[in-house]
Amino acid sequence: MELPCGTVLKLVRRDLVAASPLRRYTTMFEHSIPENFAQKAAVVDEEHGFMLVYPDTSVLFYSGDHREFTYKNIHLVVIRNVAMSPDRDTTTDGEKFYRWLVNVIDYACDVRRNQRPNHPGQMTQVGLSMGSRHKRRGPASAKQYGWAKKTAHDEDVIAASGIMWSLTTMMMPAEVTEPVVKTLSELDIPRLATRYVQPGKGFRLELDGRQVVFPDVSRLPPEIYLTRGYSAWVHDDECFAPTAFSFTAGREPPRTAPENGIRVPSYGGANFVHLRLRVIVINSAGSLFSWDPREKHGTTVAGGTTNHIIACTFSKKISDIVKELGDRQNYGISEWGAGQGNLDHDPRVD
C-alpha cells in the first residue's frame, strides 16, 4: 500500500491471540529480568513469540481478508519518517520542526504536573481534564510564569498537536481515520483549547525566527498528552473512538549505563508492545502510531532511553461529560499541570 509522500506501507496479516499473554501491571523487559526486581515482570522478545518491527519499516497489521479492510480488523499501523528529510539534513524545515517539537514537549514536562508519578519518565496533559485531579492546582513552579509566557507555551502545544493531527489525517489510511472523524462529529467533541488560548480553529508557531500561521486548520480534539522518557507496564485504556494515535518527535539513546541491572537492546528501550498481536515496535523519531488502546499494550523498560511523544487517546471521560452537558457545553479547562484523564491505577501504589 502506497501512502502520500511515497511512503510504502507493508501489509502483514497477523491474527490476535485469544487473550493477552501478560496481565495488567506487568513490567516488560527485552532482556533478562534483574534479580532484584521485585514487581511482576516478563521478558518479551522473538524467542517468546513476539515479532519485532524495525525503525525502517512502515507497517499495517490486520486480520481476516485484506480486501475488506475496516478499523475492526486493522490492529496496528506504524508509519515511519513522517515529514523528515531523507538525509536528516539539520538545515531543512523538517528537521527544524522536529527540534522545535522536542523543545515544546520538554518545556511542557518541566512546568506541568506529572500525571503518572508512579511510572518512569514524565507525562503531562493539556486541554480538558475530567479526572480525579481536575480541581487541583498546577505545580508551584507554574506560579513563576506570567500570562504572556503561559499563553506562548499553550499556543506552542496547540500548534504541535494540530500539526500532529494534520499529519495523522493525511498519512494514516482512511479506514483508520474516517471512523474517528465520524465519531468526533457525531458526539460533537470540542477542539483543543486552554485557559490562555480560546477555542476556535487554527494555530501558529515560530520556526527559526519565522511566524508560520495555519488560520483555518482544525485543532486536535480537546485532550492531549505529552511524554518524555516515559514507559508503561501492561495496561489498557477506556476510549470513546475506534483508535488512538501517537507521534514520536524524538528519541535519545541511553547516555549512561542503565542502573539496577536493567539491560536494554542496542537499539534502546521504551518500545511499544501490542500484547494480543504479539508485536514489539522499535520506536524512532518520526514514527506515527495508530492502535486500539482498549487492547492490552505498553512499552518495554526504558533503561535510560528517552522518547518524546505526543498522544491523543480519546479518553472516555471526555465523551461522557459531553453527553451529560449536551448543549450546555461549559467545559472545565484545567490550570497548568492539573488534571488526569485516562486513569492507569496501580493497586499496588496509592
C-alpha positions in Angstrom: 0.0 0.0 0.0 1.4 3.4 -1.0 0.8 6.4 1.1 1.3 10.2 0.5 4.9 11.3 0.0 5.8 8.0 -1.5 5.7 6.1 1.8 5.3 2.3 1.3 3.2 0.6 3.9 3.9 -3.1 4.4 0.7 -5.2 5.0 1.1 -8.0 7.5 -1.6 -10.4 8.3 -1.3 -11.5 11.9 -4.3 -12.8 13.9 -4.9 -11.7 17.5 -4.4 -14.4 20.1 -7.4 -15.2 22.3 -6.1 -13.4 25.3 -3.2 -11.2 26.3 -0.2 -13.4 27.3 0.6 -10.9 30.1 -1.6 -9.5 32.8 -2.1 -5.8 33.7 0.8 -4.1 35.6 3.4 -6.5 34.2 6.7 -4.7 33.5 8.2 -5.8 30.2 11.9 -6.4 29.6 13.6 -7.2 26.3 16.5 -8.9 28.1 16.6 -10.9 31.3 14.7 -9.6 34.4 17.1 -8.2 37.0 17.5 -10.4 40.1 16.5 -7.6 42.5 13.4 -6.6 40.5 10.5 -7.2 43.0 7.5 -6.4 40.8 5.6 -8.5 38.3 7.7 -8.8 35.2 8.2 -10.8 32.0 10.5 -11.0 29.0 9.1 -10.1 25.6 11.3 -10.9 22.6 11.3 -13.0 19.4 12.2 -16.2 21.4 8.9 -15.7 23.3 6.8 -15.4 20.1 6.9 -11.6 19.6 7.6 -10.1 16.2 10.0 -7.2 16.0 9.3 -4.2 13.8 12.5 -2.3 12.9 12.7 1.5 12.5 13.0 1.4 8.7 9.6 -0.4 8.3 6.2 1.2 7.9 3.6 -1.5 8.6 -0.1 -2.3 8.9 -1.1 -5.3 10.9 -4.5 -6.8 10.1 -6.5 -10.0 10.5 -9.1 -11.5 8.2 -9.5 -10.6 4.5 -7.4 -7.6 3.4 -10.0 -6.9 0.7 -12.4 -6.0 3.4 -10.4 -3.6 5.5 -12.1 -1.8 8.3 -10.9 -0.3 11.6 -12.2 -3.5 13.2 -9.6 -5.7 11.6 -6.7 -3.2 11.4 -5.0 -3.7 14.7 -1.8 -1.6 14.5 -0.4 0.9 12.0 3.1 2.4 12.2 4.3 5.0 9.7 8.0 6.0 9.8 10.0 9.1 9.0 6.9 11.3 8.8 7.8 14.9 7.5 11.5 14.1 7.7 14.2 14.9 5.1 15.7 11.7 3.6 19.2 12.6 4.7 18.3 14.2 8.0 19.8 17.5 6.9 19.6 19.7 10.0 19.1 22.8 7.9 15.8 21.7 6.5 12.4 23.0 7.8 11.5 19.4 8.7 14.5 19.0 11.0 13.9 22.4 12.5 10.3 21.5 13.1 11.4 18.3 15.0 13.8 20.3 17.2 11.1 22.8 17.9 8.6 20.0 18.7 11.0 18.3 21.1 11.6 21.6 22.9 7.8 22.1 23.3 7.5 18.6 24.9 10.5 19.2 27.1 9.1 22.5 28.4 5.7 21.1 29.0 7.2 18.2 31.0 9.3 20.7 33.0 6.4 23.1 34.0 3.3 20.9 34.2 2.2 18.3 36.6 3.4 14.8 36.0 0.3 12.7 35.5 1.9 9.4 36.1 4.2 9.8 39.1 4.3 6.0 39.6 5.7 5.4 36.1 9.3 6.0 34.9 9.6 9.3 32.9 7.0 12.1 32.7 3.6 12.5 31.3 1.7 15.8 31.2 -1.8 16.7 30.0 -3.1 19.7 28.1 -6.7 20.7 27.5 -9.8 19.2 29.0 -9.3 17.4 32.3 -12.0 15.1 33.6 -10.1 13.0 36.1 -10.0 13.0 39.8 -7.3 15.7 39.9 -9.1 18.2 37.7 -9.7 20.7 40.6 -6.1 20.7 41.9 -3.7 23.5 41.3 -0.8 23.1 39.0 2.7 22.7 40.4 4.1 25.6 42.4 6.6 26.3 39.6 3.7 27.4 37.4 3.2 30.5 39.5 6.6 31.8 38.3 5.3 32.3 34.8 3.2 35.3 33.7 0.2 35.4 31.4 2.3 36.1 28.3 4.6 33.1 28.8 1.8 30.7 29.6 -0.1 31.9 26.5 3.0 31.4 24.3 3.6 27.9 25.6 -0.1 26.9 25.2 0.0 28.2 21.7 3.1 26.1 21.0 1.3 23.0 22.4 -1.8 23.6 20.3 0.4 24.1 17.2 2.4 21.0 17.9 -0.7 18.9 18.4 -2.5 20.5 15.5 0.3 19.6 13.1 0.3 16.0 14.6 -3.4 15.8 13.9 -3.0 17.1 10.3 -0.2 14.6 9.7 -2.3 11.8 11.1 -5.4 12.5 8.9 -3.1 12.9 5.9 -0.8 9.9 6.3 -2.9 7.3 8.1 -5.2 5.0 5.9 -8.7 6.3 5.6 -10.0 3.1 7.0 -8.4 4.2 10.3 -9.0 7.9 10.3 -12.5 8.3 8.9 -14.3 6.3 11.7 -12.5 8.6 14.2 -13.5 11.8 12.5 -17.1 10.5 12.2 -17.2 9.7 15.9 -15.9 13.2 16.8 -18.6 14.8 14.6 -21.4 12.6 15.9 -20.6 13.3 19.5 -19.9 17.0 18.9 -16.5 16.7 20.6 -14.9 20.1 21.1 -11.4 21.0 19.9 -8.3 21.8 22.0 -8.2 25.0 24.0 -6.7 26.1 27.2 -7.2 28.8 29.8 -4.9 31.0 27.8 -5.9 30.1 24.2 -9.6 30.4 23.4 -11.5 27.7 21.4 -11.6 28.0 17.7 -9.8 27.0 14.5 -6.2 27.4 13.6 -2.8 27.7 15.3 0.6 29.3 14.7 4.2 28.6 15.6 7.6 30.3 15.3 10.1 28.3 13.5 13.7 29.6 13.3 12.5 33.2 13.7 9.7 32.9 11.2 6.0 33.1 12.1 4.1 30.2 10.5 0.3 30.6 10.7 -2.4 28.0 9.9 -5.6 30.1 10.3 -8.3 27.6 9.2 -6.8 24.2 10.1 -8.8 22.1 12.6 -7.2 21.6 16.0 -6.7 18.3 17.7 -9.6 17.0 19.9 -9.6 18.6 23.4 -7.2 16.3 25.4 -3.6 15.8 24.6 -0.7 14.0 26.4 3.0 14.9 26.1 5.6 12.5 27.4 9.3 12.4 27.9 11.3 9.3 28.9 8.1 7.6 29.7 7.5 3.9 29.9 4.4 1.9 30.9 3.7 -1.6 32.2 0.9 -3.6 30.6 -2.4 -1.8 30.7 -5.5 -0.9 28.7 -7.4 2.4 28.4 -11.1 3.3 28.1 -11.5 5.1 24.7 -14.6 6.6 23.0 -13.1 6.5 19.5 -12.2 3.4 17.4 -8.5 4.0 17.6 -5.9 6.2 19.2 -2.8 8.0 17.8 0.6 8.9 18.9 3.6 10.6 17.3 7.2 10.3 18.3 9.0 13.6 17.9 12.4 12.5 19.2 14.3 9.5 20.6 17.6 9.6 22.5 19.6 6.5 23.4 20.8 6.0 27.0 23.5 8.4 27.9 24.9 6.2 30.7 24.7 2.5 31.6 21.3 1.7 32.9 21.1 1.2 36.7 19.7 -1.6 38.8 20.9 -4.3 36.5 18.5 -3.3 33.7 19.7 -4.1 30.2 18.2 -2.8 27.0 18.9 -3.8 23.4 21.4 -1.9 21.3 18.5 -0.1 19.7 17.3 1.2 23.0 14.3 0.5 25.3 10.8 2.0 25.7 9.5 0.2 22.7 5.7 -0.2 22.0 4.2 -3.6 22.7 0.8 -4.9 21.5 0.1 -7.9 23.6 -2.6 -9.8 21.7 -0.9 -9.1 18.4 2.5 -10.2 19.9 4.4 -7.3 18.3 7.2 -5.1 19.5 7.7 -1.9 17.6 11.2 -0.3 18.0 10.4 3.4 18.4 12.1 6.1 16.4 11.8 9.8 15.7 9.1 10.5 13.1 7.0 7.4 13.9 3.2 7.8 13.8 1.2 5.1 15.5 -2.5 4.0 15.4 -3.8 1.3 17.7 -6.8 0.4 19.8 -6.0 1.4 23.4 -8.7 -1.0 24.7 -6.3 -3.8 23.8 -3.6 -4.5 26.3 -0.4 -2.7 25.4 2.5 -0.9 27.0 6.2 -0.4 26.5 9.4 -2.2 27.4 11.5 -0.7 30.1 13.3 2.5 29.0 16.7 1.8 30.6 17.7 5.4 30.0 16.1 5.7 26.5 14.2 9.0 26.1 11.3 9.2 23.7 9.5 12.5 23.2 5.9 11.7 22.3 2.5 13.4 21.7 -0.5 11.2 22.1 -4.2 11.5 21.6 -6.1 8.6 23.2 -9.7 9.9 23.3 -10.4 9.1 26.9 -14.0 8.0 27.6 -14.4 10.6 30.3 -14.4 13.3 27.6 -17.3 11.8 25.7 -19.2 11.1 28.9 -19.1 14.7 30.0 -20.0 16.0 26.5 -23.1 13.7 26.5 -24.0 14.8 30.1 -23.8 18.5 29.3 -25.4 18.4 25.9 -25.9 22.0 24.7 -24.6 23.4 28.0 -21.0 22.9 26.8 -19.3 24.7 29.6 -16.2 22.5 30.0 -13.7 22.9 32.7 -10.2 23.6 31.3 -7.5 22.9 33.9 -4.7 25.1 35.0 -1.1 24.2 34.1 -0.4 20.7 35.4 -3.8 19.9 36.8 -6.0 17.1 35.7 -5.9 13.4 34.9 -7.8 11.8 32.0 -7.3 8.1 31.4 -6.6 6.6 34.8 -3.9 3.9 34.9 -4.3 3.0 38.6 -1.8 0.6 40.0 -3.5 -1.1 43.0 0.0 -1.7 44.5 0.6 2.1 44.9 -1.7 4.7 46.4 
